[in-house]
Amino acid sequence: MKDMTAFLPYASTANRPPLRPKLAPSGAGASAYATGPKAAKQTQTLRDNDDTELLTLFRNASFEQHFQPGSTVLLHGDPADAIYLVVSGTIRCCTVDSEGRRQIFAFPKKGDFVGVSDIDRWHFTAEAVDHVIVKSIPRLTLEQELAVNISLRLEMRTLMGGLLARRERQMLTLVSTKGPERLYRFLEEFAATRSGGGHIVLPMCRRDIGDHIGLSMESVCRAFSDLKRRGLIDLKSHEKYKLIGNAGRDATPLPLHADL
């Protein structure tokens, strides 16, 4: 499968607007090495900017769909004929192996794009965690605009680079950390996308979290209890939490890496 942005012909720039330097990363390799809340905030560069070419394309050529909790947004193996923008709610993107084991590799939420990395057919299934509203544009519309819009091409490269960096961080976390730290990093990144300083509601169940960070549901429950005991999180209820971190007087800091 080829990267469609790598082989598109360059169009004449005589009548095109100037390139937008604000889309470039702040430093060489910055997005690839950022972790935690800083990394989560960097992935919002495109979605927080209402002037981007991609968001403009969604405003002009998209249609809206609603999905109830548990319903399928897109199905593995079906033609990848659209690109999605999450307007509200949370989606789980997952793959299932031949033995029925599920791996959730992302939880796209408000402002995230879904389906930008596939070209021919979906390599994953996307399901609504809660009530989800998405906007979609035909993939053909995006490809036609990429052929003539250099600014959009640069945005897509930035977006794809952010997705690759996130996958690399996820793989590193899975192979180099223990359960409680995996959970804490997940909660930390999830909190970074929420405003306010109160308790945060998790829309996904603990089984979903386990399938995302490579733990059984029982291990996830033990990890929550461990983080609470060490003063790193406050659990108001089963699905509401608040990060306390190492600022608490009695908090026990997490190790940087697991004992390998």
C-alpha positions as a Markdown table, in Angstrom:
| # | Residue | x | y | z |
|---|---|---|---|---|
| 1 | Met | 0.0 | 0.0 | 0.0 |
| 2 | Lys | 1.5 | 3.3 | -1.0 |
| 3 | Asp | 1.4 | 6.7 | 0.7 |
| 4 | Met | -0.9 | 8.7 | -1.5 |
| 5 | Thr | 0.6 | 12.0 | -0.5 |
| 6 | Ala | 4.1 | 10.9 | -1.5 |
| 7 | Phe | 3.4 | 10.5 | -5.3 |
| 8 | Leu | 1.0 | 13.4 | -6.0 |
| 9 | Pro | 2.2 | 15.8 | -8.7 |
| 10 | Tyr | 3.1 | 19.3 | -7.5 |
| 11 | Ala | 0.6 | 21.9 | -8.8 |
| 12 | Ser | 1.5 | 25.4 | -9.9 |
| 13 | Thr | 1.8 | 27.8 | -6.9 |
| 14 | Ala | 1.0 | 30.9 | -9.0 |
| 15 | Asn | -2.5 | 31.2 | -7.6 |
| 16 | Arg | -2.1 | 29.3 | -4.4 |
| 17 | Pro | -2.0 | 31.0 | -0.9 |
| 18 | Pro | 1.4 | 30.9 | 0.8 |
| 19 | Leu | 2.3 | 27.9 | 2.9 |
| 20 | Arg | 1.4 | 28.1 | 6.5 |
| 21 | Pro | 4.5 | 27.8 | 8.8 |
| 22 | Lys | 2.3 | 27.5 | 11.9 |
| 23 | Leu | 1.7 | 23.8 | 10.9 |
| 24 | Ala | 5.4 | 22.9 | 11.2 |
| 25 | Pro | 6.6 | 21.3 | 14.5 |
| 26 | Ser | 8.4 | 23.6 | 16.9 |
| 27 | Gly | 11.6 | 21.8 | 16.7 |
| 28 | Ala | 13.3 | 19.0 | 14.8 |
| 29 | Gly | 11.9 | 15.7 | 16.0 |
| 30 | Ala | 9.7 | 17.4 | 18.6 |
| 31 | Ser | 6.6 | 15.4 | 18.0 |
| 32 | Ala | 8.5 | 12.1 | 17.8 |
| 33 | Tyr | 10.0 | 12.4 | 21.2 |
| 34 | Ala | 7.3 | 14.2 | 23.2 |
| 35 | Thr | 5.5 | 12.1 | 25.8 |
| 36 | Gly | 2.6 | 12.4 | 28.3 |
| 37 | Pro | 0.4 | 15.5 | 28.3 |
| 38 | Lys | 2.8 | 17.4 | 26.1 |
| 39 | Ala | 2.5 | 14.8 | 23.3 |
| 40 | Ala | -1.3 | 14.7 | 23.7 |
| 41 | Lys | -1.5 | 18.5 | 23.3 |
| 42 | Gln | 0.7 | 18.4 | 20.2 |
| 43 | Thr | -1.7 | 16.1 | 18.4 |
| 44 | Gln | -4.4 | 18.8 | 18.8 |
| 45 | Thr | -2.5 | 21.2 | 16.5 |
| 46 | Leu | -4.7 | 20.7 | 13.5 |
| 47 | Arg | -8.0 | 20.2 | 15.3 |
| 48 | Asp | -7.7 | 23.3 | 17.5 |
| 49 | Asn | -7.0 | 25.5 | 14.5 |
| 50 | Asp | -10.3 | 26.4 | 12.6 |
| 51 | Asp | -8.3 | 27.8 | 9.7 |
| 52 | Thr | -6.7 | 24.5 | 8.5 |
| 53 | Glu | -7.4 | 23.3 | 5.0 |
| 54 | Leu | -8.6 | 19.9 | 6.2 |
| 55 | Leu | -11.2 | 21.4 | 8.6 |
| 56 | Thr | -12.3 | 23.8 | 5.8 |
| 57 | Leu | -12.8 | 20.8 | 3.6 |
| 58 | Phe | -15.0 | 19.1 | 6.2 |
| 59 | Arg | -17.1 | 22.3 | 6.6 |
| 60 | Asn | -17.7 | 22.5 | 2.9 |
| 61 | Ala | -18.1 | 18.8 | 1.8 |
| 62 | Ser | -19.1 | 16.7 | 4.8 |
| 63 | Phe | -22.3 | 15.1 | 6.1 |
| 64 | Glu | -23.1 | 14.2 | 9.7 |
| 65 | Gln | -23.9 | 10.8 | 11.2 |
| 66 | His | -25.0 | 9.7 | 14.7 |
| 67 | Phe | -24.1 | 6.3 | 16.3 |
| 68 | Gln | -25.5 | 4.8 | 19.4 |
| 69 | Pro | -23.2 | 3.1 | 22.0 |
| 70 | Gly | -21.8 | -0.2 | 20.7 |
| 71 | Ser | -22.8 | 0.4 | 17.1 |
| 72 | Thr | -20.2 | 0.1 | 14.3 |
| 73 | Val | -18.9 | 3.2 | 12.6 |
| 74 | Leu | -16.7 | 1.3 | 10.1 |
| 75 | Leu | -15.9 | -2.4 | 9.7 |
| 76 | His | -12.7 | -4.2 | 9.0 |
| 77 | Gly | -12.4 | -5.3 | 5.4 |
| 78 | Asp | -15.0 | -2.8 | 4.0 |
| 79 | Pro | -13.9 | -0.3 | 1.4 |
| 80 | Ala | -12.1 | 2.6 | 3.0 |
| 81 | Asp | -14.1 | 5.2 | 1.1 |
| 82 | Ala | -14.4 | 8.0 | 3.6 |
| 83 | Ile | -12.5 | 10.1 | 6.2 |
| 84 | Tyr | -14.2 | 10.9 | 9.6 |
| 85 | Leu | -14.0 | 13.8 | 12.0 |
| 86 | Val | -15.3 | 13.1 | 15.5 |
| 87 | Val | -17.7 | 15.9 | 16.5 |
| 88 | Ser | -18.6 | 14.4 | 19.9 |
| 89 | Gly | -18.3 | 11.2 | 21.8 |
| 90 | Thr | -15.6 | 8.5 | 21.9 |
| 91 | Ile | -14.7 | 5.8 | 19.4 |
| 92 | Arg | -12.7 | 2.6 | 19.9 |
| 93 | Cys | -10.5 | 1.5 | 17.0 |
| 94 | Cys | -9.6 | -2.2 | 17.3 |
| 95 | Thr | -8.3 | -5.2 | 15.6 |
| 96 | Val | -9.0 | -8.9 | 16.4 |
| 97 | Asp | -6.6 | -11.7 | 15.7 |
| 98 | Ser | -7.4 | -15.2 | 14.5 |
| 99 | Glu | -7.8 | -16.4 | 18.1 |
| 100 | Gly | -10.2 | -13.7 | 19.1 |
| 101 | Arg | -7.8 | -11.5 | 21.0 |
| 102 | Arg | -8.7 | -7.8 | 20.7 |
| 103 | Gln | -6.3 | -4.9 | 20.6 |
| 104 | Ile | -7.7 | -1.4 | 20.9 |
| 105 | Phe | -5.0 | 0.9 | 19.4 |
| 106 | Ala | -6.8 | 4.2 | 19.8 |
| 107 | Phe | -9.8 | 6.0 | 21.4 |
| 108 | Pro | -10.5 | 8.9 | 19.0 |
| 109 | Lys | -12.6 | 11.7 | 20.6 |
| 110 | Lys | -13.9 | 15.1 | 19.8 |
| 111 | Gly | -11.7 | 16.8 | 17.2 |
| 112 | Asp | -9.8 | 13.6 | 16.2 |
| 113 | Phe | -9.7 | 12.2 | 12.6 |
| 114 | Val | -10.4 | 8.6 | 11.9 |
| 115 | Gly | -9.4 | 6.6 | 8.8 |
| 116 | Val | -6.7 | 8.9 | 7.4 |
| 117 | Ser | -4.1 | 6.1 | 7.2 |
| 118 | Asp | -6.1 | 3.6 | 5.2 |
| 119 | Ile | -6.4 | 3.7 | 1.4 |
| 120 | Asp | -8.1 | 0.6 | -0.1 |
| 121 | Arg | -9.9 | -1.2 | 2.8 |
| 122 | Trp | -10.2 | -0.7 | 6.5 |
| 123 | His | -7.6 | -2.6 | 8.5 |
| 124 | Phe | -9.5 | -2.1 | 11.7 |
| 125 | Thr | -13.1 | -1.8 | 13.1 |
| 126 | Ala | -14.3 | 1.4 | 14.7 |
| 127 | Glu | -17.2 | 1.3 | 17.3 |
| 128 | Ala | -19.0 | 3.9 | 19.3 |
| 129 | Val | -18.1 | 3.8 | 23.0 |
| 130 | Asp | -20.9 | 6.3 | 23.9 |
| 131 | His | -23.2 | 8.4 | 21.7 |
| 132 | Val | -21.0 | 9.5 | 18.8 |
| 133 | Ile | -21.5 | 12.2 | 16.2 |
| 134 | Val | -19.1 | 12.2 | 13.2 |
| 135 | Lys | -18.7 | 14.2 | 10.0 |
| 136 | Ser | -17.4 | 12.4 | 7.0 |
| 137 | Ile | -16.1 | 13.3 | 3.6 |
| 138 | Pro | -15.6 | 10.9 | 0.6 |
| 139 | Arg | -12.0 | 9.8 | 0.3 |
| 140 | Leu | -12.1 | 10.7 | -3.4 |
| 141 | Thr | -12.9 | 14.3 | -2.4 |
| 142 | Leu | -9.8 | 14.4 | -0.2 |
| 143 | Glu | -7.6 | 12.9 | -2.9 |
| 144 | Gln | -8.8 | 15.4 | -5.5 |
| 145 | Glu | -8.0 | 18.3 | -3.2 |
| 146 | Leu | -4.6 | 16.8 | -2.3 |
| 147 | Ala | -3.7 | 16.9 | -6.0 |
| 148 | Val | -3.9 | 20.7 | -6.1 |
| 149 | Asn | -3.6 | 21.9 | -2.6 |
| 150 | Ile | 0.0 | 22.0 | -1.2 |
| 151 | Ser | -1.0 | 23.4 | 2.2 |
| 152 | Leu | -3.4 | 20.5 | 2.7 |
| 153 | Arg | -0.7 | 18.0 | 1.7 |
| 154 | Leu | 1.6 | 19.5 | 4.4 |
| 155 | Glu | -1.2 | 19.2 | 7.0 |
| 156 | Met | -1.8 | 15.6 | 6.1 |
| 157 | Arg | 2.0 | 14.8 | 6.5 |
| 158 | Thr | 1.9 | 16.5 | 9.9 |
| 159 | Leu | -1.2 | 14.5 | 10.9 |
| 160 | Met | 0.3 | 11.2 | 9.7 |
| 161 | Gly | 3.6 | 12.0 | 11.6 |
| 162 | Gly | 1.6 | 12.6 | 14.8 |
| 163 | Leu | -0.2 | 9.3 | 14.4 |
| 164 | Leu | 3.0 | 7.4 | 13.8 |
| 165 | Ala | 4.6 | 9.0 | 16.9 |
| 166 | Arg | 1.6 | 8.1 | 19.0 |
| 167 | Arg | 1.8 | 4.4 | 17.9 |
| 168 | Glu | 5.6 | 4.4 | 18.7 |
| 169 | Arg | 4.9 | 5.7 | 22.2 |
| 170 | Gln | 2.2 | 3.1 | 22.7 |
| 171 | Met | 4.5 | 0.3 | 21.7 |
| 172 | Leu | 7.3 | 1.5 | 23.9 |
| 173 | Thr | 4.9 | 1.7 | 26.9 |
| 174 | Leu | 3.7 | -1.8 | 26.3 |
| 175 | Val | 7.2 | -3.4 | 26.2 |
| 176 | Ser | 8.9 | -1.3 | 28.9 |
| 177 | Thr | 6.5 | -0.6 | 31.7 |
| 178 | Lys | 4.4 | -2.4 | 34.3 |
| 179 | Gly | 0.7 | -2.4 | 34.6 |
| 180 | Pro | 0.2 | 0.6 | 37.0 |
| 181 | Glu | 2.5 | 2.8 | 35.0 |
| 182 | Arg | 0.7 | 1.9 | 31.7 |
| 183 | Leu | -2.6 | 2.8 | 33.3 |
| 184 | Tyr | -1.2 | 6.1 | 34.7 |
| 185 | Arg | 0.2 | 7.1 | 31.4 |
| 186 | Phe | -3.2 | 6.3 | 29.7 |
| 187 | Leu | -5.1 | 8.4 | 32.4 |
| 188 | Glu | -2.5 | 11.2 | 32.0 |
| 189 | Glu | -2.9 | 11.4 | 28.3 |
| 190 | Phe | -6.7 | 11.2 | 28.4 |
| 191 | Ala | -6.8 | 13.9 | 31.0 |
| 192 | Ala | -4.6 | 16.2 | 28.8 |
| 193 | Thr | -7.4 | 16.3 | 26.3 |
| 194 | Arg | -10.0 | 17.5 | 28.9 |
| 195 | Ser | -10.5 | 21.0 | 30.2 |
| 196 | Gly | -11.0 | 21.9 | 33.8 |
| 197 | Gly | -9.4 | 20.6 | 37.0 |
| 198 | Gly | -12.1 | 18.4 | 38.4 |
| 199 | His | -12.8 | 14.7 | 38.1 |
| 200 | Ile | -12.7 | 13.2 | 34.6 |
| 201 | Val | -15.3 | 10.7 | 33.4 |
| 202 | Leu | -14.0 | 7.7 | 31.5 |
| 203 | Pro | -16.5 | 6.7 | 28.8 |
| 204 | Met | -14.9 | 3.4 | 28.2 |
| 205 | Cys | -15.1 | 0.3 | 30.5 |
| 206 | Arg | -12.1 | -1.3 | 32.2 |
| 207 | Arg | -12.1 | -4.2 | 29.7 |
| 208 | Asp | -11.6 | -1.6 | 26.9 |
| 209 | Ile | -8.8 | 0.0 | 28.9 |
| 210 | Gly | -7.2 | -3.4 | 29.4 |
| 211 | Asp | -7.4 | -4.2 | 25.7 |
| 212 | His | -5.7 | -0.8 | 25.0 |
| 213 | Ile | -2.8 | -1.1 | 27.4 |
| 214 | Gly | -2.3 | -4.9 | 27.2 |
| 215 | Leu | -3.8 | -6.0 | 30.6 |
| 216 | Ser | -6.6 | -8.2 | 31.7 |
| 217 | Met | -9.6 | -6.5 | 33.2 |
| 218 | Glu | -8.6 | -7.9 | 36.6 |
| 219 | Ser | -5.1 | -6.4 | 36.2 |
| 220 | Val | -6.6 | -3.0 | 35.3 |
| 221 | Cys | -8.7 | -3.1 | 38.5 |
| 222 | Arg | -5.6 | -3.9 | 40.6 |
| 223 | Ala | -3.7 | -1.1 | 38.8 |
| 224 | Phe | -6.4 | 1.4 | 39.7 |
| 225 | Ser | -6.3 | 0.3 | 43.3 |
| 226 | Asp | -2.5 | 0.5 | 43.4 |
| 227 | Leu | -2.5 | 4.1 | 42.0 |
| 228 | Lys | -5.1 | 5.1 | 44.5 |
| 229 | Arg | -3.2 | 3.5 | 47.4 |
| 230 | Arg | 0.0 | 5.3 | 46.4 |
| 231 | Gly | -1.8 | 8.7 | 46.2 |
| 232 | Leu | -1.4 | 9.2 | 42.5 |
| 233 | Ile | -5.1 | 9.3 | 41.6 |
| 234 | Asp | -8.4 | 10.0 | 43.4 |
| 235 | Leu | -11.3 | 7.7 | 42.4 |
| 236 | Lys | -14.7 | 9.4 | 43.0 |
| 237 | Ser | -16.5 | 6.4 | 41.5 |
| 238 | His | -15.8 | 3.5 | 39.2 |
| 239 | Glu | -15.5 | 5.8 | 36.1 |
| 240 | Lys | -14.5 | 9.2 | 37.6 |
| 241 | Tyr | -10.9 | 9.9 | 38.5 |
| 242 | Lys | -8.6 | 12.8 | 39.2 |
| 243 | Leu | -4.8 | 12.9 | 38.8 |
| 244 | Ile | -2.9 | 13.8 | 41.9 |
| 245 | Gly | 0.5 | 12.9 | 40.6 |
| 246 | Asn | 3.7 | 13.3 | 42.7 |
| 247 | Ala | 2.6 | 16.6 | 44.2 |
| 248 | Gly | 0.8 | 14.9 | 47.0 |
| 249 | Arg | 2.8 | 14.7 | 50.3 |
| 250 | Asp | 2.3 | 10.9 | 50.7 |
| 251 | Ala | 2.4 | 10.0 | 47.0 |
| 252 | Thr | 4.7 | 7.2 | 45.9 |
| 253 | Pro | 6.3 | 8.1 | 42.5 |
| 254 | Leu | 6.0 | 5.7 | 39.6 |
| 255 | Pro | 9.2 | 4.0 | 38.3 |
| 256 | Leu | 10.4 | 5.2 | 34.9 |
| 257 | His | 10.6 | 1.7 | 33.5 |
| 258 | Ala | 9.7 | -1.8 | 34.6 |
| 259 | Asp | 12.3 | -4.2 | 35.8 |
| 260 | Leu | 13.2 | -6.2 | 32.7 |
